[in-house]
């Protein structure tokens, strides 16, 4: 049986040719994904259909031979399971029935929420049964703060000012919301590991721009609680934290949350990251997705720079954010060639 390179990296083992997978590797840049997506009534139906979601998870592994497969789902499924009326509008993105208090996330019981999320466990099991032995299966959830932003604002893509003001105005309510999301997310992630996920990832897509006091209270502390809860529940799978836009708070996040590896966004200077993180702490990232679209010599040069910058520590090569729909397949293939060159 071939070894799981990505899982080894998460356990602190360096490799001359780092493992690679890409955020949003299953998505609209693939013609086979677009064909599959057309078979679902809407995006939520797609996520809750184990046969379709499993096939979407497997497609980039079949095409590219990725070292990691990330579960095809969405970070807002937790809010949907909590009865918040999640909808995905074509061309506009997700919409959520906003909350005005933490109590509104407590009207649906944990068992009812987990029943709603049960198809995701079925998806993981299906993928596990078809995935090559050497491929690491990554489960995921949105980090509490990012999911809370959607719960409060009703949508993403904003400057998060409404969520921040809500938190400043109602510190006890933001804490109540975050606590509820920690609780439900812990059981959701535990289910994914029990179904066959090798590793987990926490997406904090809206961590950017927070002052340090609330970054600590709304990003670091809830993530620490979530990681701790998972360990208390017996989950031993390594956890990747991705605090996108964390900037100078990144080292503190890595040190205090208990995550086993950190995903770097494209704005994080690689040499600085290398200097401030403990030597054997695994990193994931951090090519600019727009660089991947453009390709050419610039792509080759930047990929090699990232690999070289982290050659003394465990590296999982990835992007600093998700693959964009207009990304040429040939550019992804070239990225893999360069990462894997001896």
C-alpha positions as CSV (number, residue, x, y, z in Angstrom):
1,X,0.0,0.0,0.0
2,X,1.4,3.4,-1.0
3,X,1.8,6.0,1.8
4,X,-0.4,9.1,2.2
5,X,2.1,11.9,1.6
6,X,-0.3,14.6,2.6
7,X,-1.2,12.9,5.9
8,X,2.5,12.4,6.6
9,X,3.1,16.1,6.1
10,X,0.3,16.9,8.5
11,X,2.1,14.8,11.1
12,X,5.3,16.8,10.6
13,X,7.2,14.7,8.0
14,X,9.0,16.6,5.2
15,X,9.2,15.4,1.6
16,X,11.5,16.4,-1.2
17,X,8.4,16.7,-3.4
18,X,5.6,18.1,-1.3
19,X,2.1,16.8,-1.5
20,X,-0.4,19.0,-3.4
21,X,-4.1,19.6,-3.6
22,X,-6.0,22.8,-4.3
23,X,-8.9,24.5,-2.6
24,X,-12.0,24.4,-4.7
25,X,-10.3,21.8,-7.0
26,X,-13.7,20.3,-7.5
27,X,-15.5,23.1,-9.3
28,X,-16.5,25.0,-12.3
29,X,-13.1,25.0,-14.0
30,X,-13.8,21.3,-14.7
31,X,-16.2,20.4,-17.6
32,X,-17.1,17.1,-15.9
33,X,-18.1,19.1,-12.8
34,X,-20.3,21.5,-14.8
35,X,-22.0,18.5,-16.4
36,X,-22.6,16.9,-12.9
37,X,-23.8,20.1,-11.4
38,X,-26.5,20.3,-14.1
39,X,-28.1,17.1,-12.7
40,X,-29.0,18.7,-9.4
41,X,-32.0,20.9,-8.8
42,X,-30.0,23.5,-6.9
43,X,-26.7,23.8,-5.1
44,X,-28.1,22.6,-1.7
45,X,-29.6,19.6,-3.4
46,X,-26.2,18.9,-5.0
47,X,-24.5,19.0,-1.5
48,X,-27.0,16.8,0.1
49,X,-26.9,14.2,-2.7
50,X,-24.2,11.7,-1.7
51,X,-23.9,10.2,-5.2
52,X,-23.4,13.6,-6.8
53,X,-21.2,15.1,-4.0
54,X,-19.0,12.0,-3.9
55,X,-18.5,12.1,-7.7
56,X,-17.6,15.8,-7.5
57,X,-15.1,15.0,-4.7
58,X,-13.4,12.3,-6.8
59,X,-13.3,14.2,-10.1
60,X,-10.1,16.2,-9.6
61,X,-8.3,13.2,-8.1
62,X,-9.1,11.2,-11.2
63,X,-8.1,14.0,-13.6
64,X,-5.0,15.3,-11.8
65,X,-3.9,12.7,-9.3
66,X,-4.1,15.1,-6.4
67,X,-2.6,14.0,-3.1
68,X,-5.7,15.2,-1.3
69,X,-9.4,15.0,-1.9
70,X,-11.5,17.5,0.0
71,X,-15.1,16.7,0.7
72,X,-17.5,18.4,-1.7
73,X,-19.9,20.4,0.5
74,X,-20.4,24.0,1.8
75,X,-19.6,25.8,5.0
76,X,-23.2,27.0,5.3
77,X,-24.7,23.5,5.7
78,X,-24.3,23.9,9.4
79,X,-26.6,27.0,9.3
80,X,-29.0,25.1,7.0
81,X,-29.1,22.3,9.5
82,X,-29.9,24.8,12.2
83,X,-33.0,26.0,10.3
84,X,-31.6,29.3,8.9
85,X,-33.2,29.0,5.4
86,X,-29.9,28.9,3.4
87,X,-30.4,29.6,-0.3
88,X,-27.9,29.9,-3.2
89,X,-28.9,32.4,-5.7
90,X,-27.4,32.1,-9.2
91,X,-24.9,34.9,-9.8
92,X,-25.4,36.4,-6.3
93,X,-24.1,33.7,-3.9
94,X,-25.5,32.4,-0.7
95,X,-28.3,34.0,1.3
96,X,-29.2,33.1,4.9
97,X,-32.1,34.1,7.1
98,X,-30.2,36.4,9.5
99,X,-30.3,36.0,13.3
100,X,-30.8,38.7,15.8
101,X,-29.8,36.6,18.9
102,X,-28.0,33.4,19.7
103,X,-31.3,31.9,20.9
104,X,-32.3,31.6,17.2
105,X,-29.6,29.1,16.6
106,X,-30.8,27.0,19.5
107,X,-34.4,26.3,18.4
108,X,-33.2,23.2,16.4
109,X,-31.8,20.5,18.6
110,X,-28.4,19.0,18.0
111,X,-29.8,15.6,17.1
112,X,-32.2,17.2,14.5
113,X,-29.3,19.2,13.0
114,X,-27.1,16.1,12.8
115,X,-30.0,14.2,11.1
116,X,-30.1,16.9,8.5
117,X,-26.3,16.6,8.0
118,X,-26.4,12.8,7.8
119,X,-26.1,12.7,4.0
120,X,-22.7,14.4,4.3
121,X,-21.4,11.4,6.3
122,X,-22.8,9.2,3.5
123,X,-20.8,11.2,1.0
124,X,-17.6,10.8,3.0
125,X,-18.2,7.0,3.2
126,X,-18.7,6.7,-0.6
127,X,-15.6,8.7,-1.3
128,X,-13.5,6.7,1.1
129,X,-14.6,3.5,-0.7
130,X,-13.5,4.7,-4.1
131,X,-10.5,6.9,-3.3
132,X,-7.0,5.5,-4.0
133,X,-5.3,4.3,-0.8
134,X,-2.5,7.0,-1.1
135,X,-5.0,9.9,-1.3
136,X,-5.8,11.8,1.9
137,X,-9.5,12.5,2.4
138,X,-10.1,16.0,4.0
139,X,-13.3,16.8,5.8
140,X,-14.1,20.4,6.7
141,X,-16.3,23.0,8.2
142,X,-16.5,26.7,8.4
143,X,-14.8,28.2,11.4
144,X,-17.2,29.6,14.0
145,X,-16.5,33.3,13.2
146,X,-17.0,33.0,9.5
147,X,-20.2,31.0,9.8
148,X,-21.4,33.6,12.4
149,X,-20.8,36.4,9.8
150,X,-23.2,34.7,7.5
151,X,-25.7,34.1,10.3
152,X,-25.6,37.7,11.3
153,X,-25.3,39.5,7.9
154,X,-27.3,37.0,5.9
155,X,-24.7,36.9,3.1
156,X,-21.0,37.0,2.5
157,X,-18.8,39.2,0.4
158,X,-19.2,42.2,2.7
159,X,-16.8,44.2,4.8
160,X,-18.3,42.4,7.8
161,X,-19.1,45.7,9.4
162,X,-22.6,44.5,10.4
163,X,-21.2,41.4,12.2
164,X,-18.5,43.4,13.9
165,X,-21.0,46.1,15.1
166,X,-23.3,43.3,16.3
167,X,-20.4,41.8,18.3
168,X,-19.4,45.2,19.8
169,X,-23.0,46.0,20.7
170,X,-23.9,42.5,22.0
171,X,-20.8,40.8,23.3
172,X,-22.9,38.1,25.2
173,X,-24.9,37.4,22.1
174,X,-21.9,37.0,19.7
175,X,-20.4,34.6,22.3
176,X,-23.6,32.6,22.4
177,X,-23.7,32.4,18.6
178,X,-20.0,31.3,18.5
179,X,-20.5,28.7,21.3
180,X,-23.5,27.2,19.5
181,X,-21.5,26.9,16.3
182,X,-18.5,25.3,18.1
183,X,-20.9,22.7,19.5
184,X,-22.6,21.7,16.3
185,X,-19.5,21.9,14.2
186,X,-17.6,19.6,16.6
187,X,-20.2,16.8,16.2
188,X,-20.4,17.5,12.4
189,X,-16.6,17.1,12.0
190,X,-16.6,14.1,14.3
191,X,-19.2,12.5,12.0
192,X,-16.9,13.1,9.0
193,X,-14.0,11.4,10.6
194,X,-16.1,8.5,11.7
195,X,-17.2,8.2,8.1
196,X,-13.6,8.0,6.8
197,X,-12.0,11.5,6.7
198,X,-8.3,11.4,7.4
199,X,-7.9,15.1,8.2
200,X,-10.0,18.1,8.8
201,X,-9.8,21.8,7.7
202,X,-11.4,24.8,9.3
203,X,-12.1,27.6,6.8
204,X,-12.1,31.1,8.4
205,X,-12.7,33.0,5.2
206,X,-13.8,36.2,6.9
207,X,-10.9,36.5,9.4
208,X,-9.5,39.5,7.6
209,X,-9.5,43.0,9.0
210,X,-10.4,42.3,12.6
211,X,-8.7,44.3,15.3
212,X,-6.5,42.2,17.5
213,X,-8.8,42.1,20.6
214,X,-11.7,40.7,18.6
215,X,-9.5,38.5,16.4
216,X,-8.5,36.9,19.7
217,X,-12.1,36.7,21.0
218,X,-13.9,35.8,17.7
219,X,-11.3,33.8,15.7
220,X,-8.6,32.4,18.0
221,X,-10.7,31.5,21.0
222,X,-13.7,29.8,19.3
223,X,-11.2,27.9,17.0
224,X,-9.3,26.8,20.1
225,X,-12.5,25.6,21.7
226,X,-13.6,23.7,18.6
227,X,-10.2,21.9,18.3
228,X,-10.3,21.1,22.1
229,X,-13.9,19.8,21.8
230,X,-12.9,17.5,18.9
231,X,-10.0,16.1,20.9
232,X,-12.3,15.6,23.9
233,X,-14.7,13.7,21.6
234,X,-11.8,11.4,20.6
235,X,-11.1,12.8,17.2
236,X,-7.4,12.3,16.5
237,X,-7.3,13.4,12.9
238,X,-4.9,16.3,12.2
239,X,-6.6,19.7,11.7
240,X,-5.6,22.5,9.2
241,X,-6.6,26.0,10.2
242,X,-7.1,28.6,7.4
243,X,-7.5,32.1,8.9
244,X,-7.6,33.9,5.6
245,X,-6.4,37.5,5.8
246,X,-5.1,37.1,9.4
247,X,-1.8,38.9,8.5
248,X,0.3,39.6,11.6
249,X,-2.1,37.6,13.8
250,X,-1.2,34.4,11.9
251,X,1.6,33.3,14.2
252,X,-0.6,33.7,17.3
253,X,-3.4,31.8,15.6
254,X,-1.0,28.9,14.8
255,X,0.4,28.9,18.4
256,X,-2.8,29.2,20.4
257,X,-5.6,27.4,18.5
258,X,-4.2,23.9,18.7
259,X,-4.4,23.3,14.9
260,X,-1.8,20.9,13.5
261,X,-1.1,22.9,10.3
262,X,-1.9,26.4,9.0
263,X,-3.1,27.4,5.6
264,X,-1.5,30.6,4.3
265,X,-3.4,33.1,2.0
266,X,-1.5,34.6,-0.9
267,X,-0.8,37.9,0.9
268,X,1.4,36.2,3.6
269,X,5.1,36.6,2.8
270,X,6.6,33.2,2.6
271,X,9.9,34.1,4.1
272,X,8.3,35.9,7.0
273,X,5.9,32.9,7.7
274,X,8.9,30.6,7.6
275,X,10.7,32.8,10.2
276,X,7.8,33.2,12.7
277,X,6.4,29.6,12.7
278,X,8.1,26.8,14.7
279,X,10.4,24.9,12.4
280,X,8.5,21.7,12.1
281,X,5.0,23.3,12.0
282,X,3.4,22.2,8.7
283,X,2.2,24.9,6.3
284,X,-0.2,24.8,3.4
285,X,-0.3,27.3,0.5
286,X,-0.1,29.8,-0.9
287,X,0.0,30.5,-4.7
288,X,-2.3,33.3,-5.9
289,X,-5.2,31.8,-7.8
290,X,-4.9,34.6,-10.3
291,X,-1.3,33.6,-11.0
292,X,-2.6,30.1,-11.8
293,X,-5.0,31.6,-14.3
294,X,-2.3,33.5,-16.1
295,X,0.2,30.5,-16.2
296,X,3.4,30.8,-18.2
297,X,6.9,31.3,-16.8
298,X,5.6,33.5,-13.9
299,X,3.7,30.5,-12.7
300,X,6.7,28.2,-12.8
301,X,8.9,30.8,-11.0
302,X,6.4,31.4,-8.2
303,X,5.7,27.8,-7.6
304,X,9.4,27.1,-7.2
305,X,9.8,30.1,-4.9
306,X,7.1,28.8,-2.5
307,X,8.5,25.2,-2.6
308,X,12.1,26.5,-1.9
309,X,11.0,28.9,0.8
310,X,9.5,26.0,2.8
311,X,12.0,23.3,1.9
312,X,13.1,22.9,5.6
313,X,9.6,22.3,6.9
314,X,6.6,20.1,6.0
315,X,4.8,21.8,3.1
316,X,1.4,21.0,1.5
317,X,1.3,22.9,-1.8
318,X,-1.9,24.7,-2.4
319,X,-3.4,28.0,-3.4
320,X,-4.0,31.0,-1.1
321,X,-7.7,30.7,-1.9
322,X,-9.9,28.6,-4.2
323,X,-9.4,27.7,-7.9
324,X,-11.3,30.2,-10.0
325,X,-13.8,29.0,-12.6
326,X,-11.8,30.5,-15.6
327,X,-8.6,28.6,-14.6
328,X,-7.3,26.6,-17.6
329,X,-6.9,22.9,-16.9
330,X,-3.5,22.9,-18.6
331,X,-2.2,25.4,-16.0
332,X,-3.2,23.1,-13.1
333,X,-1.4,20.3,-14.9
334,X,1.7,22.5,-15.2
335,X,1.5,23.5,-11.6
336,X,1.6,19.8,-10.6
337,X,4.5,19.1,-12.9
338,X,6.6,21.9,-11.3
339,X,5.7,21.0,-7.7
340,X,6.6,17.4,-8.4
341,X,9.8,17.9,-10.3
342,X,12.8,16.3,-8.8
